[in-house]
């Protein structure tokens, strides 16, 4: 919990995860602790959003996350809420690095919006650094920092040379007011609902939906228990996005991971099968037939670079039922060849957690 005063942590009410303060020797007196303005505090807001740490001095200020298993994959998530903590009503923009590698530009577009930036990387050493870079567009700050170990078999697109930066992670058909994370997801990924009742019908089950034990993605059961299908049975499921150019990568490549499970016990004469297309061309040559109450994923192994993206799930000629989808994860790729860096190189401050 960045900017938390004192040396005592606490247990977060919803997730029951332990939150630790980032001071008491962790920051080497770098940065300044602040509370967000009272007008931006709401009754349902988690305690970790009440405060933050800002870095007005220096160009590069870093947290060093230690006690890491070398060679293991980790999910690193940084959290931000401006909340007009400085009373200046100046929304900042700054860069975030993982080690010496550019991670993402953090553009704070609203004083009350909670912003999450997430990356999955292989960490080669027993520590990894998260650095806030002042680019001259406002004072960098951070509200919270999460570190989660993942199995080596998960997200095979993540290698020593390449990391995945999350663009979005959607749970289709879930409660529009509730996201899913730990403890429902043992890996503490955050799944956000996407609701569009005018275009599709929601499907759900209370029965157990399992992913195979060796699955590279392991979407949680709470996510796989809901899905959507087109409201008009003759229609396709479509979603699209535009590339988000970054300062060091004007044409980012994307990894698309889609999760499927059949939630209805189909009669013997019913068939649900469909193709997955990207911009009108097959993304995967295999026909998708979601297994009943078992999770299955469709994904690309190598990054795809296009000027626009339209994913369409199209029923085959033999299918008697429309396509479905349970969840989607979308990532851009970043190089991580030089993930490690000397903890004193080019640093104005080092924070150790």
DABEL-V64703 format. One line per field, one symbol per residue. phi: phi as a letter, one per 30 degrees, with the letter a starting at -180 (. if undefined). psi: psi as a letter, one per 40 degrees, with the letter a starting at -180 (. if undefined). A space follows every 10 residues. Layout:
phi = ???
psi = ???
//
This chain:
phi = .diddiccda cddddiddcc dccijdchid ibdbcddedc dcdcddeddd babcbdcidb bbcccchcde iddbccbcbb bdhhdcichc ddbacbccic cecadccdca dcddccbbbc bccdccabcc cccdcickdd aacabcbbdb ddddhdddbd cbcccdcabc cdidddcbcb aeddcechdc ccdbcbddcb cdbabcddcc cedcddbhed dddddbabbd dcdccccbbb acdcececad bdcbccbccb adccddddcc bbbacccbhi bedbddddbe ddibdbcbac dcdccbdabb cbccdddddc bddbacabbb bccbdbecdd addcdhccab ccc
psi = hhehiaehai hhddefihhi ieafedefei ihhiiiidee hidehideed iihigdhidh hihhhafihh eihihhhiih hdffdeeefh hihiihihbe hhcihhhhei dehhhhhiih ihheaeiihh hhhheefihi iidihihhii ideigeehad ehihhhdihi hheiheehih ahedhdefih hiihhgeddi hiiiieihhi iideiedfhi dddeeiiiii dheeiihiii iiigiidege giiihhhhhi hhehhiidei hhiiihihfe ihdhdihhgh ihfhiiihii diihhieihh hhhhiidehe iiiiidihhh iiiiifdfdi iheehfhdih hh.
//
